[in-house]
């Protein structure tokens, strides 16, 4: 059809840790999915594979983007750019671990490196049978030895000891290389992975354990975008978490203007925090503030404090809460944390019906496909007016159901959200008391409740956990028009 059904798989080292939804029939997919992964300290690389989902047969691999730990760590603000997809070379796609013990005697002449190769597990299959014929190869200082071949397995057990004679003097930068290969009777052997150990690290005592198998080191090449590119934002954060009592002074400092409202507002920690946060960090700061104050039972007073400060700075009621200020972002995050189950209960039935019905809806004459109207016409294609009329009726029907579901859900709306909006309305009335501004009290609430809560969930249900998959193009267009 000239298109693909792409999805992404995220791997840390060789372990799959996440999979995005499939975007159907698109060469320019948008996922917008975010994952927070708890990584082991010693991880080596993060790789994102882009695949094409096939209903029959195996999914096709389009390409991959691989970032080493060093590459991610080198950018304090994280990697955020378009990265060209690299082809996937099966010989470098390794997996599994090897169990071994390495020992170098402190004395003796000549010194002998003793390598006890015990076993390996979860190796990549290289034979048509879905297994491999693995053997291990040990190399150091120009000497190489190999174990026996274990036939037809991905979990070989060698239990062999190989001894390599070391040259005299200091080891310097010498490295012991342990490689695992798949033996083939015809043609060249297939690489299964490797592990490296600097000799100076072995002189302190025996090394024993399971070690991750890694691919041959390769230099990243730019393939000119032949396979496409992936827009990716990755940030590595290392947190040291202390016992709760260590954070109490900070929490008390942040909560001080709320618990002791009499002091001048400009000198408080919250006021300073609001002044120094940039647009990039405001989302993170708002998320953490909301979670901290929810834990203290003070989320509604926090929102009241922030919105009151923004009201004091606002002279034109038409611009109220339109910017991505700390108050707006905090209210947005608060609704997501507190109101997500409520959102699903209200919108999911209607959203599911839109996905299942797959109706053709279009209002823009430049985008109408008149031959693909919602019903068959024996007089030929439907006219522009007919498509527009049927689309309007469908949209009105869906919209009526959405609005009825929202209006009828008052009793289900979480109490913290209702309390926050009640307080917000009171503050707006105090700031703009004139009769000509009577509607501002409603706009201030609907700006949050509809523009930042219900409408985004209608537009992208997957990101609000209303659906497991993204909408295909026709349904996505319907959702876009409904959200507008």
N, C-alpha and C positions, 0 to 999 in steps of 0.2 A: 504493500500500500504506500510505500515511500515514507513511512514513519516508523516509530518505535514505541514500545511501552516501557519506558525506563524506570528503574528504581535503584537505590544505592544500598550497599552493604558496607558497614563500618567494621574494620578489624583492628584490634590492638595486638601487636605482634601477630600471632597466627590465630587468635581467638575472635570469633564473630561476636560483637557486643551490641549491634543495633542494625535495624533494617528500616528504611523509609517505606512509605506507601508507594504504589505504582502510579505513575501519571500516564494515562492511556492516550495513545495516538498522538504523540508529541515528540518533536526533535528539539524543543526548547522548554523542557519541563521546569516548573517551579515547585519546590518542596516546602521550603520555609520551616523545616522541622529542626528542633533543637534538642540536644541530648547532653545531660550531665553525667559523666562517667567517672567512677572512682577507680583510679589506675594504680597498679602496683608500682612501687618506687623504682624498680629496675626495668620498666618497660623500655623497649627499643624504638618502636615505630608505630605510627598510626596510618592506616591505609583505607581509602574509600574506593570501592569498586563500583562502577556503573554498569548495570546489566539490563538486558532487554528481556522482559517476561514473555514466555511463549506458553500458550495453553497446551500445545502438543510438543513433546520432546523437551530437551534440556534448554534452559535459559542461556542466551548468548551473552558473553562478556564483551562489553564495548571498550572499556579501558579502565585505568585506575589512576589515582593520585596518591602518592606515598610521601609522608613527612616523617623525618627522623625526630627523635626526642630533642636532639641538638637544634634542629631547624625551628621547632616550636618554641623552645626555651630562649632562643636568641632574640625573639620578638616579645618584649614585655607586655605590649598591648595585644599580642596575638597575631596570627596570620589571618589576613582578611583580603582576599584577592581572587581573580580568575586564574586558575591553574590548568595548563594543558593536560589532557588525558594522555597517559602513556600506554602503549600496548602491553598486554599481559603475556609474559613469557612463561609457559608452563614449567620450564626447567628451573625457574627462579621462584616459583610459588611453592614454598616449603611449609611444612607444619610438623608438629610433634616435638618430642624431647628425648634426650639421651641420658642414661643413668651411668655414671662412671666414677672412678676414684683415681686420683693422680697423686703420686708420691715421689719426692726427690730426696734421697738420703743426704744428710748434712756432711757426711765424710765418706771416704772410700775413693779408690782410684782403680779404674775410671768410675766417674759418677754415672749412675744409670737412672733414667727416668722410667718409673714403673706405671704403666697405664692399665688399669683394670676396667675393661669395657664390659659392663654388666648387661644392660638391655636398653631398648628404645621403645617408645610407644607413640601411637597415633601418627605414624608416618604417612606421607602422601602416597596414594596409589598410583603406580606408574605402568602397570600391566593391564591388558584388557580384562583380566579376571577381577579387577578391583583391589588387587594386592600388589606387593612388590617382592623382590628377592634381595633384601638388604645385606650389605656388609659395611664395616667401618674401616676407615683408613686413617692412620695416625702419622703425622709428619712433623719433624722438628730438626733444625740445623742440618738439613740436607739428607736426613735419614727418613725412610718411609716403611711402614709395616701395615699389613691388612689382616682383618679377622676372616673367619670362614663366612661363606654365604648361607643365609637362612632362607629357604625357599618359601614362597607364597605366604607371606605374612606382613602385616603392618605393625606387629608387636614382637620384634625379634628378641631373643635372649641368647647372647653370645657367651657371657661369663668367661672371657678370655683375658689373659694378662700379656700385654706387649711391652717389651723393654727396649728403650732407645738409649744408646750411649751418647752422653753429652760431652762437648769439647771442654777442655780445661779453661779456667779463668772465669771471669764474671759473665753472667748470662747476657747482660746488656739489654738490648731490645728484642732478643730472641723470643719467638712465640711458638707454642705448641698448637697445632691445628688438628682438630678431630672432625673428619668428614664422614657422612653416611651416603652410600650410593646404592642404586638399584642395579643389580647385575643383569646384563642381557647377553644371551648366547649369540645373537646376531646384531650387529651395529654397536654403537657406543653405549656405555653405561649412562644411566640417568641420575642426575644429582638430586639428593633428598634433603640436604641441609648440612650445616657446619657449626662448630663452636670453637672459639679461640681462647687460649690462656697464656698470658705473658709468663715467662719462666721465673721472673723475679717474684711474682705473686705466689709461686708454688714453693719457694724456698722457706717460707715461714711455717709450713706444716702441710699435712695432707689435705687435699681438696676432694670432697665427696658430695654427691647430690644429683638432682635432676637439673639439666641445663637445656634451655630453649635452643632449638635448631634454627639457624638464621640463613638467609640467602647469601650468595657471594656479594661482597660489596660492589656496588655499581654507581657510576656517576650519572646523575639525572640528565637526561637529554630533552631538548625541546623538539617535539615532533611536529612543530609548525601548526598545531591545532587541527591536524588531519582527522583526529578522532573526536574533536570537540573539546570543550573546556568546562570545568566545574567551578562554580563560585562557592567558596568555602570560607567559613570563619572558625578558627580554632584558637582557643586560649588555654594555656596550662597554668593552673593556680595551685600552689602548694600551701596548704593551711596547717597550722599547728593549733590543735584544739585543746584548750585548758579546762580544768574543772570549773563548774558554773560560778563558784564564788569569786573567781578572778575577774569576771565581767561585771560584777555588781556596781563598782564605782562608775564605769562607763554608762551602764543603763540608768543609774541614778542621775548622772549628769545630763543625759539626753531627755529624761523624763521630768527634769526640774521645772521647766516652764509650764508644764501641764499640772504637776502636783502643787507647785507654788506659783500661781499665776500673777502674783502682785509685782514681781520684779520687772525691770525694763526689758522689753522683748528683744532689743537689738543685741544685747550682750550674751544671749543664751547660746548653748552649743548647737541647738537646732537651727537657730538663725544663721550662725556662722557656717554650718554645714550647707545650708541652702544657698548661701552666697558663693561658696567655693566650688560647688559641684558644676561640672560642665555638662553640655548636652549629651556627650557620649556616656558619661558615668551616671547620669540622673536615674536611668532605669534601674541600674544595680543598687544604687543608694535607696531608692524608693522601695524596692523589693525587700531589702534587708531591714529597713525601718519598720515596714508593715509587719514583718514576721516577728521582730523584737517586741513591738508594742502589742501585737496580738497575744504573745506569750505572757505579757504583763497585764493583760486585760484592759489595755489603754488605747486600743486602735481607734475607736471613735473619737476620743479626746484629741489624739494626734491629728486626725483628719480635720477636726474642728480648728485646731491651732493653725495648721498649714493653710487651709482655705480662708480663714479670717485674715491672715497676713496677705494673701493674694488679693482678697477683696479690698483691703486698705490701699493697695497699690493701683487698683483698677479705677479709671475714671469713666471709660465708655463701657456700659453694660453689654454691648454687642460683642465685645472681645473677651468677655469673662470666661476663663478656663479654656480658652482656645489654644493657648500655647502649651508646649510640653514642659510645664513647670514642675517643680517637686510636688506641689499640691495635686496637680492633674495626674502625674504618674503614680503617686501614692494611692489616690482614689481608684485608679485603674487596676493596680495590683491588688488592692483590698477587695475589689469586686471579684477578681479572678480567684483569689484564695478562698473567700467566704462563699461566693455565689456559684461556683462551678457545678455542684450537684443540682442546684436550682435551675441553672441555665439548661442543663441536659434534660431535666424533667419537662421544662416548658417547650423547648424547641425541637427535641429529638423526634417526636411523632411526625411533625410537619416536614422536617428535613428528610426523614426516611422516605416519606411519600414522594417528595420531589425526586429523590434519587431513583426510586423504583419506577415512577411513571415515565421518566426520560422524555418529557414533552418538549416539542420544539417551540422556543419562545424567542422572538427578536422584534425590537422596535426601531432599530436603526436601518433605514432603507439601504444604506451602503453595505450592510452585512447580511441582508436577507438572502436566503437560498429558496427561491420561489418554487422550485421543483420538489422541495422536501418539507412541504406543509404538513400540518398535523393530521390531515385526512386526505384520502384519495379523491381527486376530482375527475369525473369522466370527461369534463370539457378541457382537460389539460392542466397546466400548472395553475396554482392559486395566484391571484393578483396580490400586489403589494398591500392594498387596503384590506384584503381578506386575512392575510398573515398578521397584519398589524392588529386587526380586530380580535382575532382568535388569541393572539399573544396577550393583548390587554385583558381579556376575560380570564385567561389562565393566571396572569400576574395578580389581578384583583382577587381571585379566589384564594390563591396561596397567601397573599398579604392579609386578607381578611382572617384566615385561619391563624396566622402568626400573631396578629394584633389581638384577636380574641383570646388566644392562649396566654399572651402576656397580661392582658387586662384581667383575665379570670384567675390569675395566679397570685393575687395580692396576699392571700393568707399563707402562701407557700414561700414568699420572699423571706430570706433569712432576717431575723430580728436585728442583727448588727447593721445590715445594709439599710433597713428602714430607719433605724436610729440615726445613722450617719446622714441620710437624706433629710430627715426631719430637722436636724441641727443645721444642715446646709441651707435649707429653705429659710429658717429663722434668721441666719446671719445675712443672707441676701436681702431679706425684707428690711433689716436694720440698716444695711448699707445703701439701698436704693428704695426709700420709703414713698417716693412720689407716685401718684396714680398712673402717670404715663409709663412707669417702669413696672407695672403690676405683673406683666408676663415674664419678667426676668426670673422670678422665683421658680417658675416652671422650666424655663429654658436651661437654667443652671443644672437642674436635675436630669432633664431629658438628654442634655449634652453628654452626661456620663452614662446614663442607663441605656440609651439607644445608640449613640454614636460610638461609644467605647466598650459596650458590653454585648448588646443583642445584635447590632449590625455586623460587627466583625465575625461573630459566631455564625451568622447566616452566610457571610461571604466565604469563609474558609472553615467549614465544620470540622475538618480533620484536626486543625490546630487547637480546637476547643474540646476534643475527644467526643464529638457528637457522631463521628463516623470513623471507621478503621482505614478507609481509603480516601484519596482525593477524588474530587468529582471529575468525570470525563468532560471534554470540552462543551458538549451541549448543555449538560446539567450545570457546569460551571458558569456558563453565560446566564442561565436562569437565576442562579444564586446572586450573581453580580447585579443584575437588574433589580432583584428584590431588595438587596442591601442598599442600593441607591435610592 
